[in-house]
Amino acid sequence: MAEKSYPWKLAWITGASGAICGELARRLAQAGVTVAATARPSEKLDGLAATSERIKAFPADVLNADELKSCAARIESELGPIDLALMGAGMYVPFDIRNIDLDGFHKTMALNVDGVINGVAAVLPSMLARRGGQIAIMGSLFGYSGWPGNGAYGASKAAVINLAESLKLELEGTGVDLTIINPGFVDTPLNAAYDPKKKLFVMSKERCARKILEKLGKKPYEIAFPTQVAGFLKSMRSLPRSVSFPAIRAFIRKMGA
Ligand SMILES: NC(=O)c1ccc[n+]([C@@H]2O[C@H](COP(=O)([O-])OP(=O)(O)OC[C@H]3O[C@@H](n4cnc5c(N)ncnc54)[C@H](OP(=O)(O)O)[C@@H]3O)[C@@H](O)[C@H]2O)c1
């Protein structure tokens, strides 16, 4: 198979021991990109690094801002400038109005929001200094609209979508690009607790990684898929709530979800 060519020499990926980001790391390494793979120390992370000499493990906890800053500095001193920093560490917990899992809510917000900004803060100064680089943030289509059962996850992804908009506006003219990646359901351990009947238009991690890499090198502001779900959820955002809430309920009924 011919190697694809991407505009990056070195990519830093957080959440690299996970399903989607591990798949991205493997695909990038196959295409000749060096990947600095970050997650907490584990056999999974070491196992990923063992699949390619182009994948190097840089274990760190994204919740620890200082540790992440040192991690990014170590990557740049050992491997060179980070061209692509993909903030992928994330989690999902179910949200039940009758039994609100406060601990799960706080952990989800911390990992999905603080974990992202900690990574951005670790890598952005060096990108700004050299006027180059691309930051990519893993959001979710469920950041666009409230959805039953998604109170924690959806709130965290709405926060990073808004953060990405602010960053994009402010990065104008700095030479640093910003991309928000908003997939729909992907079949991974992250949403194992989700009722399978409610996983609409679910895709494999391979398809998800392929869809991301088809576009990421062109440095768009947003990559969102599958198209049907993206179109529906984005339109809900812009409609009056008196229209969007009944539309969401009708959609859920129609899908039998
Ligand atoms: N699956 C979906 O349906 C879906 C859809 C849209 C968007 N996304 C987003 O895509 C990203 C990846 O999702 P996935 O399904 O591939 O998840 P996953 O397989 O559960 O992977 C989650 C990753 O986050 C890492 N992580 C968790 N806590 C961490 C911490 N404190 N410090 C460093 N790393 C930590 C995990 O590594 P360790 O636990 O080993 O540290 C793992 O590598 C997430 O941001 C998710 O929200 C997923």
The ligand as a MOL file (V3000), in Angstrom:
LIG
                    3D

  0  0  0     0  0            999 V3000
M  V30 BEGIN CTAB
M  V30 COUNTS 48 52 0 0 0
M  V30 BEGIN ATOM
M  V30 1 N -15.7530 6.7330 21.1490 0
M  V30 2 C -16.6010 7.6490 20.6880 0
M  V30 3 O -17.7810 7.3560 20.3870 0
M  V30 4 C -16.1440 9.0660 20.5140 0
M  V30 5 C -16.9230 9.9290 19.7270 0
M  V30 6 C -16.5480 11.2500 19.5770 0
M  V30 7 C -15.4100 11.7110 20.2060 0
M  V30 8 N -14.6700 10.8570 20.9450 0 CHG=1
M  V30 9 C -13.4830 11.4020 21.6300 0
M  V30 10 O -12.3140 10.8240 21.0890 0
M  V30 11 C -11.3170 10.7080 22.1220 0
M  V30 12 C -10.8330 9.2720 22.2080 0
M  V30 13 O -11.9440 8.4410 22.4760 0
M  V30 14 P -11.8290 6.8450 22.5090 0
M  V30 15 O -13.1940 6.3390 22.2810 0
M  V30 16 O -10.7240 6.4010 21.6380 0 CHG=-1
M  V30 17 O -11.4820 6.6390 24.0520 0
M  V30 18 P -10.6760 5.4800 24.8340 0
M  V30 19 O -10.3830 4.3160 23.9760 0
M  V30 20 O -11.4350 5.2480 26.1030 0
M  V30 21 O -9.3000 6.2220 25.1850 0
M  V30 22 C -9.2280 7.2190 26.1520 0
M  V30 23 C -7.7820 7.6510 26.2830 0
M  V30 24 O -7.6870 8.7030 27.2570 0
M  V30 25 C -6.5540 8.4140 28.0680 0
M  V30 26 N -6.6290 9.0040 29.3930 0
M  V30 27 C -7.6150 8.8630 30.3130 0
M  V30 28 N -7.3110 9.5450 31.4190 0
M  V30 29 C -6.0890 10.1210 31.2000 0
M  V30 30 C -5.2340 10.9470 31.9640 0
M  V30 31 N -5.5810 11.3720 33.1830 0
M  V30 32 N -4.0570 11.3300 31.4190 0
M  V30 33 C -3.6890 10.9200 30.1980 0
M  V30 34 N -4.4690 10.1610 29.4010 0
M  V30 35 C -5.6560 9.7570 29.9090 0
M  V30 36 C -6.5730 6.8840 28.1730 0
M  V30 37 O -5.3010 6.4170 28.5660 0
M  V30 38 P -4.9590 5.8120 30.0080 0
M  V30 39 O -6.2490 5.5080 30.7130 0
M  V30 40 O -4.1530 4.6030 29.6520 0
M  V30 41 O -4.1610 6.8900 30.6660 0
M  V30 42 C -6.8610 6.5210 26.7290 0
M  V30 43 O -5.6650 6.5790 25.9940 0
M  V30 44 C -11.9880 11.2210 23.4060 0
M  V30 45 O -11.6710 12.5740 23.5910 0
M  V30 46 C -13.4540 11.0530 23.1060 0
M  V30 47 O -14.2760 11.9120 23.8620 0
M  V30 48 C -14.9900 9.5350 21.1150 0
M  V30 END ATOM
M  V30 BEGIN BOND
M  V30 1 1 1 2
M  V30 2 2 2 3
M  V30 3 1 2 4
M  V30 4 1 4 5
M  V30 5 2 4 48
M  V30 6 2 5 6
M  V30 7 1 6 7
M  V30 8 2 7 8
M  V30 9 1 8 9
M  V30 10 1 8 48
M  V30 11 1 9 10
M  V30 12 1 9 46
M  V30 13 1 10 11
M  V30 14 1 11 12
M  V30 15 1 11 44
M  V30 16 1 12 13
M  V30 17 1 13 14
M  V30 18 2 14 15
M  V30 19 1 14 16
M  V30 20 1 14 17
M  V30 21 1 17 18
M  V30 22 2 18 19
M  V30 23 1 18 20
M  V30 24 1 18 21
M  V30 25 1 21 22
M  V30 26 1 22 23
M  V30 27 1 23 24
M  V30 28 1 23 42
M  V30 29 1 24 25
M  V30 30 1 25 26
M  V30 31 1 25 36
M  V30 32 1 26 27
M  V30 33 1 26 35
M  V30 34 2 27 28
M  V30 35 1 28 29
M  V30 36 1 29 30
M  V30 37 2 29 35
M  V30 38 1 30 31
M  V30 39 2 30 32
M  V30 40 1 32 33
M  V30 41 2 33 34
M  V30 42 1 34 35
M  V30 43 1 36 37
M  V30 44 1 36 42
M  V30 45 1 37 38
M  V30 46 2 38 39
M  V30 47 1 38 40
M  V30 48 1 38 41
M  V30 49 1 42 43
M  V30 50 1 44 45
M  V30 51 1 44 46
M  V30 52 1 46 47
M  V30 END BOND
M  V30 END CTAB
M  END
